[in-house]
Amino acid sequence: MLYDVVVNDWGETTYVPTTLGKVLLVLVLLALLAGAVAFARAKAGKSADASAAGKKSSGKLTVKQLVFCAMAIALGTVLSNIKLFSFPTGGSITLLSMLVICLPGYFFGLGAGLLTGVAYGVLQLLIDPYVLYPMQLVVDYLLAFGALGLSGLFVNAKNGLLKGYLTGILGRFVFAVISGWIFFGVYAWEGWNPLAYSIVYNAIYIFSEAAVTVVLLLLPPVKKALGSVKKMALE
């Protein structure tokens, strides 16, 4: 059995992974990280000088990329628990957790970004699951967090991190709204249409965190520091 059926404090029937289910999630997480590293290595290979010395260092590159992707997931998870504001029914303003999960896409491209985002969602599911329906799991944990990897669309663009970050959080917002509308419309504020409720509810915490992050990304020292980290990741 991969999950237990549990009634939570709200009287909702939820699904919690069993030990076997957690083992399976860990294996999925590792597989996603391996896939992210494969994409990251391809990106780094294109950026590196095609020399014999570069080929000899390919193993080191793989380890470095694995560390960068894994550290983004770990740091994002830590920061997601530093909550500046939380709704009692889910959703919170965190300390830059979405930015951290957008970084692998900015460093290594779309493929690595998407897989790292999904891996982060799997880890969130492992640590703090809130699952009412199977499709809600897919939308909330895989698609919404995976969308943060859309930052990889602007990997080579001017101001690519800012553009990528905004694209990633818009992607997450879209899936969060869909989830809130379809699966949590029953919690809509009195007199509110479920879709309008979901749009406003999710916009409050997602775009509040985004506003703070954008201000930081516009600061020259921050831009320079993140550019240096990207160069380090690709060398």
C-alpha positions in Angstrom: 0.0 0.0 0.0 1.5 3.3 -1.0 -0.8 5.6 1.0 -3.0 5.8 4.1 -6.4 7.4 4.2 -6.5 10.0 7.0 -9.2 12.4 8.2 -7.4 15.7 9.1 -8.4 18.4 11.6 -10.7 20.0 9.0 -12.7 16.8 8.6 -11.2 16.3 5.2 -10.3 12.9 3.8 -6.6 13.1 2.9 -4.0 10.7 1.5 -0.6 10.3 3.3 2.3 8.3 1.9 3.1 5.1 3.8 6.7 4.0 4.3 6.7 2.2 1.0 5.1 5.3 -0.6 7.9 7.5 0.8 10.5 5.1 -0.5 9.0 5.3 -3.9 8.9 9.1 -3.8 12.6 9.2 -2.8 13.3 7.0 -5.9 11.3 9.3 -8.1 13.2 12.3 -6.6 16.5 10.7 -7.4 15.5 9.9 -10.9 14.3 13.5 -11.5 17.6 14.8 -10.2 19.5 12.4 -12.5 17.4 13.7 -15.4 18.1 17.3 -14.4 21.8 16.6 -14.3 21.7 15.1 -17.8 20.1 18.3 -19.1 22.5 20.4 -17.1 25.5 18.6 -18.4 24.4 19.0 -22.0 24.0 22.8 -21.3 27.4 23.0 -19.7 28.9 21.0 -22.5 27.7 23.5 -25.0 29.1 26.4 -23.0 32.5 24.7 -22.3 35.5 24.7 -24.6 35.5 21.5 -26.6 39.1 20.5 -25.7 40.7 17.3 -24.4 41.0 18.9 -20.9 37.3 19.8 -20.9 36.4 16.2 -21.8 38.6 14.9 -18.9 36.7 17.1 -16.5 33.2 15.9 -17.6 32.9 13.7 -14.5 33.6 16.7 -12.2 31.0 18.8 -14.2 28.4 16.1 -13.5 29.1 16.2 -9.8 29.0 20.0 -9.7 25.7 20.1 -11.6 24.2 17.5 -9.3 25.3 19.6 -6.3 23.8 22.8 -7.7 20.4 21.2 -8.4 20.3 19.3 -5.1 21.3 22.4 -3.2 18.6 24.4 -4.9 16.0 21.9 -3.8 17.3 21.7 -0.3 17.7 25.4 0.2 14.3 26.0 -1.4 12.7 23.6 1.1 14.4 25.3 4.0 13.3 28.7 2.8 9.7 27.5 2.2 9.5 26.9 5.9 10.5 30.4 6.7 7.1 31.9 6.3 6.5 35.6 6.5 2.7 35.1 6.2 0.5 32.0 5.9 -3.1 31.4 5.1 -4.7 28.8 7.4 -6.0 26.9 4.4 -2.7 26.8 2.5 -0.4 29.2 0.7 2.3 31.4 2.2 4.7 34.1 1.5 8.2 32.6 2.0 11.7 33.9 2.1 12.7 33.7 -1.6 12.0 30.0 -2.0 10.6 30.4 -5.5 13.7 32.2 -6.6 15.9 29.5 -5.5 13.9 26.8 -7.4 14.1 29.0 -10.5 17.9 29.1 -10.4 18.6 25.6 -12.0 16.6 26.7 -15.0 18.5 30.0 -15.2 21.8 28.1 -14.9 21.2 25.0 -17.0 18.2 25.6 -19.3 14.6 24.5 -19.6 15.0 20.7 -19.2 17.0 20.9 -16.0 14.8 23.6 -14.6 11.5 21.7 -15.2 12.9 18.5 -13.7 14.3 20.3 -10.7 11.0 22.0 -10.1 9.1 18.7 -10.2 11.7 17.1 -7.9 11.1 20.0 -5.5 7.4 19.3 -5.6 8.0 15.6 -4.9 10.1 16.6 -1.9 7.3 18.9 -0.7 4.9 16.0 -1.1 7.2 13.8 0.9 7.6 16.3 3.8 4.2 18.0 4.0 1.6 16.2 2.0 -1.9 17.7 1.6 -3.7 15.6 -0.9 -7.5 15.4 -1.3 -7.6 14.1 -4.9 -5.1 12.4 -7.2 -5.4 15.1 -9.8 -4.9 17.8 -7.2 -1.6 16.1 -6.3 -0.5 16.4 -9.9 -1.6 20.0 -10.3 -0.3 21.3 -6.9 2.9 19.4 -6.5 4.1 18.4 -10.0 2.8 21.0 -12.4 2.7 24.1 -10.1 6.3 23.6 -8.8 7.5 22.2 -12.1 6.4 25.5 -13.7 9.1 27.3 -11.8 11.5 25.7 -14.2 10.1 27.8 -17.0 12.9 30.2 -15.9 15.0 28.1 -18.3 13.3 29.7 -21.3 15.4 32.8 -20.8 18.7 31.2 -20.0 20.6 33.2 -22.6 18.5 36.4 -22.6 19.4 39.8 -21.3 18.1 40.1 -17.8 17.3 36.4 -18.2 16.9 35.6 -14.5 14.3 38.4 -14.0 12.4 37.3 -17.1 12.7 33.7 -16.2 11.6 34.2 -12.6 8.5 36.1 -13.6 7.6 33.5 -16.2 8.1 30.7 -13.6 5.9 32.3 -11.0 3.2 33.1 -13.6 3.3 29.4 -14.5 2.9 28.4 -10.8 0.2 31.0 -10.4 -1.8 29.5 -13.3 -1.7 26.0 -11.9 -2.4 27.3 -8.3 -5.5 29.1 -9.6 -6.7 26.0 -11.5 -6.3 23.9 -8.3 -8.0 26.4 -6.1 -10.9 26.8 -8.6 -11.5 23.1 -9.2 -10.5 21.4 -5.9 -11.0 24.1 -3.2 -13.8 26.2 -4.5 -15.9 25.1 -1.6 -13.7 27.4 0.6 -14.5 30.5 -1.5 -15.3 33.6 0.6 -19.0 34.3 1.0 -20.4 35.8 -2.1 -17.4 35.0 -4.2 -17.3 33.0 -7.4 -14.8 30.1 -6.9 -12.6 31.2 -9.9 -12.4 34.8 -8.7 -11.7 33.6 -5.2 -8.9 31.4 -6.4 -7.3 34.2 -8.5 -7.3 36.7 -5.6 -6.3 34.1 -3.0 -3.3 32.8 -4.8 -2.3 36.2 -6.2 -1.9 37.6 -2.6 0.8 35.2 -1.5 2.5 34.4 -4.8 2.8 38.0 -6.1 3.7 39.4 -2.7 6.7 37.2 -2.5 7.4 38.0 -6.2 7.4 41.7 -5.6 10.0 41.5 -2.8 12.1 39.1 -5.0 12.0 41.4 -8.0 13.2 44.4 -6.0 16.2 42.3 -4.9 16.9 41.1 -8.4 17.1 44.7 -9.6 19.9 45.5 -7.2 23.2 45.6 -9.0 25.2 43.7 -6.3 22.6 40.9 -6.4 22.6 40.7 -10.2 26.4 40.5 -10.2 26.5 37.9 -7.5 24.0 35.6 -9.2 25.8 36.1 -12.5 29.0 34.9 -10.9 27.3 31.9 -9.4 25.9 31.0 -12.8 29.4 31.3 -14.4 30.7 29.0 -11.6 28.0 26.5 -12.3 28.8 26.3 -16.0 32.6 26.2 -15.7 
